[in-house]
Amino acid sequence: MFLLNQHLARVLFDSGADKSFISTSLASMLNIPPITIDTFYDIEMADGNLVSTNIIIQGCTLTLLNQPFKINLMPIKLGSFDVVIGMDWLSKYHANIICDEKVVYIPIDGEPLIVQVTEKKKPDEKRLEDIPVVREFLEVFLENLPGLPPVR
């Protein structure tokens, strides 16, 4: 999660994307008028569908670890991410994605800005104490059940 024009956004760094994209829902919140360009871009989505667009939103500000970066984004319908950062932005800022370290290195004034990529956390497993009735009568419930009761 990073800030895009002061809006919290779920961001995907995608070295397989030629351009950078923004979800149409987040794009409508930016209050930046989109620009129509002469060239249509055909985008193949992860599900195999093709989307075509000739609209771009220029001059957005993406803030990574308190460091602002300019980014141009093409609004399209996205699934679970608000912004997809593609090769246009990655190459402009000479970013390196190190997959086995799950980091993105972006050189700034000779020092690397290191963006740690985190995976979506799985919801914590429920514990007995999380159930209101059990919490009220915790002494009645065994901490570890020894197994199923015998067949009778």
N, C-alpha and C positions, 0 to 999 in steps of 0.2 A: 504494500500500500504506500503510495506516494501522493504528493500534492500536484495537481494540474490546475493552474490558475486558481489556487486556493480551494479547490475541491478535492476531497479524498478520492483516490482512484486505485482500482486494482490493476496493476501493470504487469504485462508479460513482455520479457525481452525475447524476441524471435528472430534469430539469424536467418531463418528461412523465408522471411517476409521482405520483399523489396522496398516497400513503403511502410509508413507508420499510420496506424488507424486509431479511431476513437469511436466508442459506441454512440449511436444516434441519440440515445437518451442523455448521456453526459454532454454531448455536443450542444444540445438545446439549452443546457444550463450555463454555458460559457458566455453568452451574450457577445459573441464575436461573429460578425456576418460572414457566412461562407462565400468562397469565391468559386465561380465556375471557370474551369480551364478548357482549352481546346481538345486536349487528349483524354480519351476514355481509358480507364484502367480496368482490366478484367482481373478479379481477385478470386483465386480458388480457396474456398473455405476448408476447414479441417474435415467437414463432412462430405466434401467433394462437390458441393454446389458452387456455381459461379455467380459472382456478384460484380456488377459493372458500375463504375462511378467516375464522374469528372468534377467532383466537388472537393475542395480543400479548405481547411481552416488554418490560416497562417498566423504565426507569431504567438503561439501558446507558450506558456512557461511551465516546464516540468521541473519540480524541485526534488532533487535527490540528496538526502543527507545535508540539508540546508544550502545546497549549491544549486542555483537556478540555471536551467538550460533552455534555449529556444527550440521549439519543435513545431513542425507543420504536420497536421493530421488530416486524414481522409475519413469522414464520417461514414460508417457502415453499421449494419446490425451485427453486434458481437454477442457471443454467448456469455461465458463466465468472467470475462475481463472487460474493463472499461477502456483500457489503452493497450495497444500492441505496438511496441517499439521495434521497428524494422531496420534493415540495413542502411537506409538513407540516413537515419539518425546515428546509428552505431558507427558508421564509417566517417561521418562528419566530425564526431568527437573522438575518433580513434579508439573506440571501446573494444576491449577484449573480453570475451566470455570464456571462462575456464570451467568447463562442465564438471570435471571431477572434484573441483573445490566448491562448486556452486556459488561462484562469485562473478561479478562484472567489474573489470578494472577500467576506469576512465581517467586518463592522464590530464591533470590540471596543473599548469605552471611547474611541470617537472615532478609533481607528486601524484601518486595514484589515488583517486577516489575509489574506495572499495565498497561495492554494493553487495551485501550478502543476500543471496536468494534463499528464501525460506519456503518450505512446502506448507501447504494447508494442513493445519493441525486436525487430527481426528478428535471428535468429541470425547471427553473423558468418560471412562466406564462408570456406570452407576455403582455406588456403594450402598450398603444397607442403610447407612446413616443419612442418605439422600432422600429416603422415602419417609414422609412425615409421620405415618403411623408407627413405623419401625423405630424412628428416632425417639418417639414418645415412650416406647416400651423396649428400649434397646437391651435391657438385661434379660429379656425373654428369648431373644434371638441368638443362636450360636454364631460365633464369628466365622468359623469354618464348618460347613456341613460335612459329616463323615461319609455321606453317601446316601443312596436311596434306602427307604425303610425296607425291612424284609418282606417277602411275599407272604401273605396270610390267607 
